[in-house]
Each structure stands twice: as structure tokens, then as C-alpha cells.
Amino acid sequence: MAGPTLRDVARRANVSIRTVSNVVNGYAPVSDELRTRVQAVLDELGYRPNLIARNLRQGRTGMIALVVPELDVPYFAELAREVITAARAHDYVVMIDQTDGDAEHERALLGRDSRAAMFDGLLLSPLTITAKELRERGNRVPIVLLGEHIFNGSFHHVAIDNVAAAFDATSHLLDLGRTRVAAIGDQPYATGETAQLRTIGYRQAHARRGLPVAEELVVPTARFHRRLGAEAMDRLLALPEPPDAVFCYNDLLALGAIRALTRAGVRVPDDVAVIGVDDIEEGQYSTPSLTTVAPDKAAIARTAVDTLLSAINGTATSGAAEVVVPHRMIIRESTAG
């Protein structure tokens, strides 16, 4: 059985269909008395707007896209959940895709013949595309960038302060009295900006205390995966003078490092303290539980979705929005014992 229509509501409330439409869509000003009367009938009849029809009338799809490098990385999976929650509050559906960090896949999203026509806006966590490619993209779908790929304020961008996050993590280890703090996850190449920012923060924490950085303690990894964290930790344990603490550039690297330490019979945190970044749920249940720097993923999602919808609706303020979302330290057993 079909649900009630605008005509049904108008007849019951003794008003015009246009008035009911204005109340439902929040278009034209309606008196408080009239709005209350119409809303009461809407509630009584259980009227639900036809979102598909509304979007079509507005030339919209009612969908936004979230594109990330790797969906099986827990941080991105948890962020996707928050984005879906934030978008749902605005009656938007989220399409999700991954690029695997592939340059051609990222560029394909920007082409004139891309799937951009299927959605109204794009939340993109890029690894390879350049600011020039974004400016010259074939489609004009609104875009908000996530993560730390640096575009110098040219586009809407939401991220945490990675230098400050790394500084806080490293400072926590140094404040514990650790004297050889290693870093796992540096990526000294064009697409490794997140890692490079975290290396800067790591070095700044040492410089603030007048401490030198032993370069053999800075271990690069191609990706932020568990296996690579374990392999990097094995390298550090093989040094003539191994570290007594490790700052890992994400929680997966840290969990891999803890596995390698446990396998080698090294106690965490007694012999080596370990800290990560991201506050993924897995870290709460590892043994030992993982100390981490926690970005506010819900705030990242809300801010990104709100910024994107403002761009879609044409209500965004002039200029690109560069938003830095806060982070906090969560101390657990891997540093506190």
C-alpha cells in the first residue's frame, strides 16, 4: 500500500500542497502556527519524503563517494564507518572504493568520463595525484581531501597535525627516560608525506631536549602494515645497541613490532616501550594493549562531510578550507606496563 502523499497531508491540514512542500523541504518562510499544524499532520499520517524524487528534481544523486588507499587497513575501515554515520544524518548514501595507492586509479577518478556522474561529491585520500592534476581534472565534482598529501591550501582538506602527533608520541617515550628511541615507518619518497611529517615530529622531540638522533634507529617501510613493522623491529633488534623504545608511524606497524619483540623474548614495555598512531580497535585488545596517538575520527568524518555538502550546495565560504582536527594520547600497557 502506497504511503501518504503531499496531497493527502495538504487535504488533512487544509493548506496548499506548496505549503506542505515548503514545510517538508524547509524552502520558503512559513509561520510557526502553520508549520506546527502541518508537521502534526505529517507525523499523524507517517509521511516520509521521497528522497530519490527530491534529489532528481534538484539534479542530485543523493550519494557521495569515499575513496581511500586500502580498505583492509583498520584506520580507513573505522573512518568509513564514521563517514557513513555523518552522511546519513544528511540523508546521503556513501559509495566506497579503494585505489591501492595506484596513480592511474586516482587519476581515473578525475577524468571527464569517470564514475563521478554517479555521485554529488568526493571524499578522497590521495597518495599520488598532484595539485596540478586536481586543478585540471576533467570533471568538476566537488572534492574534499583527507589525509596528509600536501596541496598547500589549494583545496578543501581535513587532517590531523602529523608533526605534532609524532612529537607527542616521541616525547612520551623520552619522558619515560628511554634513551634510544627508534622510529619505524619513514618513507623518504614523493608519496610518503604522512611519514615524512611524522619523522619531522620525531626529530623535533629529540631536538627540544637537546638529544641527537641515531640515524640507524630510523627504519623506513614501504607501507604501514603489520608484517613490515615486524621486519623493521627485527632489524632494530639486530643492531649492536638495540633501542629501548619504538615510535611506530601507525598502530599496525606497532602491532607487528610487538609481535617481533615477543618472538625474540624481549619484554614490552620493560625492555622496549612501543607506541603507535591511529587508535584502531585492535590495539585495545593486543597483548600488551597498545599506547597510541588517537585522531578524532568522528570529527574528521563530520568535518569532511559538512565541508563537502557545503561545496555541493554552493554554501561554502570563499577559498579552500584547511581544517586540522585534534588528536590525543591514550596511554596503555605497551608503555605504561
Salt bridges, closest charged atoms under 4 A:
ASP8 OD1 - ARG11 NH1 3.54
GLU33 OE2 - ARG37 NE 3.38
GLU44 OE2 - ARG12 NH1 2.40
GLU70 OE2 - ARG223 NH1 2.81
GLU70 OE2 - HIS225 NE2 2.89
GLU78 OE1 - LYS297 NZ 3.43
ASP97 OD2 - HIS105 NE2 3.31
ASP97 OD2 - ARG115 NH2 2.77
GLU104 OE2 - ARG107 NH1 2.87
GLU133 OE2 - ARG107 NE 2.46
GLU136 OE1 - LYS132 NZ 3.08
ASP168 OD2 - HIS327 NE2 2.87
ASP175 OD1 - ARG209 NH2 2.93
GLU193 OE1 - HIS149 ND1 2.36
GLU215 OE1 - ARG203 NH2 2.89
GLU216 OE2 - ARG180 NH2 3.36
GLU231 OE2 - ARG227 NH1 2.98
ASP234 OD2 - ARG263 NH2 3.13
GLU241 OE2 - ARG180 NE 3.75
ASP271 OD1 - ARG267 NH2 2.89
ASP279 OD1 - ARG332 NH2 3.03
GLU282 OE1 - ARG226 NH2 2.80
ASP306 OD1 - HIS90 NE2 3.16
GLU322 OE2 - HIS157 ND1 2.65
